[in-house]
Amino acid sequence: METVILVRHGEAEHMVSDLTGGWSQVPLTERGRDQVRALATRLKRDLEGVDFAFYCSDLKRAHQTADIIAEAVGRVPIPSRELREFNSGVAAGRTKADVAHLYCPPSEPIMDWQPYPEAETWRRFYRRITAFMDGLYAVESRPTLIVSHGGTIVNLVAWWIRLEEASLSYTTFHSSPASLSVLNVTSLNERAVERLNDTAHLHKLGQVPRLPVETKTSNVP
């Protein structure tokens, strides 16, 4: 596996409402569908004639994104629970206002902070993703397209560049809705981040994502 193509799902309902993200089963908005159609057109062109593997998170917003892409590229995605976003525990499927009284403020070490009852810690989240990717890397030699979530992509990039677990306490990688990131191996056998948070395909929709100022502690899914 010398190339991994990462796609974040398009805009979803929790991004325009008070709903929590995480493991909530929220659908794409119509704007999100438009974003993904633009991305799918680009991927159809870029992946024409390429034999690639195709995986996605099984959460609704990611699966809907993968289905739109699948129609364009002529491949069926393999859904996986392991590619889900950060597990927000009891907050899943509820509004932020409804679970505000259950929220636990950030605590040290940040990697072991549990924002809601029954939620993952970032350490468990990272290990879930790395275990899945280690297994996939051992059996998959083709370029691989993965449709998932913002937090998941942070961990996928960290896994690719072999970032030490402790470093994730103060490191992140932003990805906008329907963005494209590309990881590959150079001629010197280096693991490279060739492209990160590429949204050029959204410009024709008049959408140029603003640069965010965020951290994991202030943006729990």
Buried (B, 14 or more C-beta within 10 A) or exposed (E): BEBBBBBBBBBBBBBEEEBBBBBBEBBBBEBBBBBBBBBBBBBBEEBEEEEBBBBBBBBBBBBBBBBBBBEBBEBEBEBBEBBBBBBBBBBBBBBBEBBEEBEEEEEEEBBEBBBBEEBBBBBBBBBBBBEBBEEBBEEBEEBBBBBBBBBBBBBBBBBBEEBEEEEBBEBBBBBBBBBBBBBBBEEEEEBEBBBBBBBEBBEEBEBEBEEEEEEBBEEBB
